[in-house]
Amino acid sequence: MAYDPASGVLRSRTLTLSYEIPVSKIARFWEALAEGKVLGTVCKKCGRKMFPPQAVCDKCHSTDIDWFEIKSVGEVVAFTHIVVRPASFQDQKVYTPAIAEFKEEGVRVLAWVAPEVPKRQIKVGMKVRVEPRIEDNRRTWVFVPAE
């Protein structure tokens, strides 16, 4: 780490990580993001709903899985502003991951709150929608205010 006394900043060294994660069994999720949809999975055997999507039920271990769209209004149940960013996120501005409960679909979703949402507006109980986006050539999803 390098300390710059003029700015009072401690700068970490750059760390680049790249992973290749096989997702063929849940490729439909990534394809749906490009179509403007956010999907979860539901186990046909026990009814467990999952987000992010999984190819195997984490409750009964069945592989008989179906898809559903998350399109209702959710409610933020927890969030945090990340100011001190991990090495692989040093180029990001302060960001806010949150968990929102989507009661109609029966799942909780983890996502970043869209960067254009003012930090002071983000509160537990805030009504949100989950919105697919393409950022830096990556398919992702974010929360946007529902009201």
C-alpha positions in Angstrom: 0.0 0.0 0.0 1.2 3.5 -0.7 0.3 6.5 1.5 0.1 9.9 -0.2 0.6 12.5 2.6 -0.6 15.4 0.3 -4.0 13.9 -0.2 -4.2 11.7 3.0 -5.1 8.7 0.9 -3.8 5.2 1.3 -3.9 3.6 -2.2 -3.9 -0.2 -2.5 -2.2 -2.0 -5.4 -4.3 -3.0 -8.3 -5.6 -6.6 -8.2 -7.3 -8.1 -11.2 -9.4 -11.3 -10.9 -11.2 -13.1 -13.6 -13.3 -16.2 -13.2 -15.0 -18.4 -15.7 -18.1 -19.9 -14.2 -20.1 -22.5 -16.1 -23.7 -21.4 -16.3 -25.2 -23.5 -19.0 -27.9 -24.9 -16.7 -29.1 -21.4 -15.9 -28.3 -19.7 -19.2 -31.9 -18.7 -19.5 -31.4 -16.3 -16.7 -28.6 -14.4 -18.5 -30.5 -14.5 -21.8 -33.6 -13.1 -20.1 -31.7 -10.1 -18.7 -30.9 -9.1 -22.3 -34.6 -9.4 -23.1 -35.5 -7.0 -20.2 -36.6 -9.7 -17.7 -35.3 -10.8 -14.3 -36.0 -14.5 -13.6 -35.9 -16.8 -10.6 -36.3 -20.5 -10.4 -38.9 -22.6 -8.6 -38.6 -26.3 -7.6 -41.4 -28.3 -9.1 -41.0 -31.0 -6.4 -41.1 -28.9 -3.2 -42.1 -25.4 -4.4 -39.0 -23.7 -3.1 -38.4 -20.4 -5.0 -34.8 -19.3 -5.6 -32.9 -16.1 -6.5 -30.4 -16.0 -7.9 -31.6 -19.0 -10.1 -30.3 -22.4 -9.3 -30.3 -25.6 -11.3 -30.7 -27.7 -8.2 -33.1 -27.1 -5.4 -31.2 -26.2 -2.2 -34.0 -27.7 -0.1 -34.8 -31.1 -1.6 -32.0 -31.4 -4.2 -34.4 -31.9 -7.1 -33.3 -30.9 -10.6 -36.9 -30.5 -11.8 -36.8 -26.7 -11.9 -39.1 -24.1 -13.6 -38.7 -20.4 -14.2 -40.7 -17.3 -13.1 -40.3 -13.6 -13.7 -39.8 -11.1 -10.9 -41.9 -8.2 -11.9 -43.8 -7.0 -8.8 -42.8 -4.2 -6.4 -40.4 -5.2 -3.6 -39.5 -3.7 -0.3 -35.9 -3.0 0.8 -35.3 -4.9 4.0 -31.5 -4.2 4.4 -28.8 -2.1 2.6 -25.4 -0.7 3.2 -23.3 1.9 1.4 -19.9 0.6 0.4 -17.4 3.4 0.8 -14.2 1.4 1.4 -14.3 -0.7 -1.7 -12.6 -4.1 -2.2 -9.6 -4.1 -4.5 -11.5 -5.4 -7.5 -14.1 -2.6 -7.1 -11.6 0.4 -6.7 -12.8 1.9 -10.0 -16.4 2.0 -8.8 -18.0 5.0 -7.0 -19.6 4.4 -3.6 -22.2 1.8 -4.2 -25.2 0.4 -2.3 -26.1 -3.3 -2.3 -29.5 -4.0 -0.9 -31.9 -6.9 -0.2 -35.5 -6.5 -1.2 -38.4 -8.8 -0.5 -40.7 -9.5 -3.3 -43.8 -11.0 -1.5 -45.8 -11.6 -4.6 -43.1 -13.8 -6.1 -42.0 -15.2 -2.7 -38.3 -14.4 -3.0 -35.7 -12.0 -1.6 -33.3 -10.4 -4.2 -29.8 -9.1 -3.7 -28.9 -6.3 -6.0 -27.1 -2.9 -6.2 -29.4 0.1 -6.0 -29.1 2.0 -9.3 -26.3 4.5 -9.1 -28.5 7.4 -10.1 -30.6 6.9 -7.0 -29.5 9.5 -4.4 -28.0 7.7 -1.3 -30.2 9.7 1.1 -33.3 8.4 -0.6 -32.4 4.7 0.1 -34.2 3.5 3.2 -35.5 0.3 4.7 -39.1 0.0 3.5 -38.3 1.7 0.2 -40.4 0.3 -2.6 -38.3 -0.9 -5.5 -38.5 -2.8 -8.8 -35.7 -5.0 -10.1 -34.5 -3.8 -13.5 -32.1 -5.6 -15.9 -29.2 -3.6 -17.3 -26.1 -3.9 -19.4 -23.2 -2.1 -17.8 -19.6 -2.3 -19.0 -20.7 -5.1 -21.4 -22.0 -7.1 -18.5 -25.6 -8.2 -17.9 -26.7 -7.3 -14.4 -29.7 -6.2 -12.5 -30.3 -3.2 -10.1 -33.0 -1.8 -7.9 -34.9 1.3 -9.0 -37.5 3.2 -7.0 -41.0 1.9 -7.7 -42.7 5.2 -6.8 
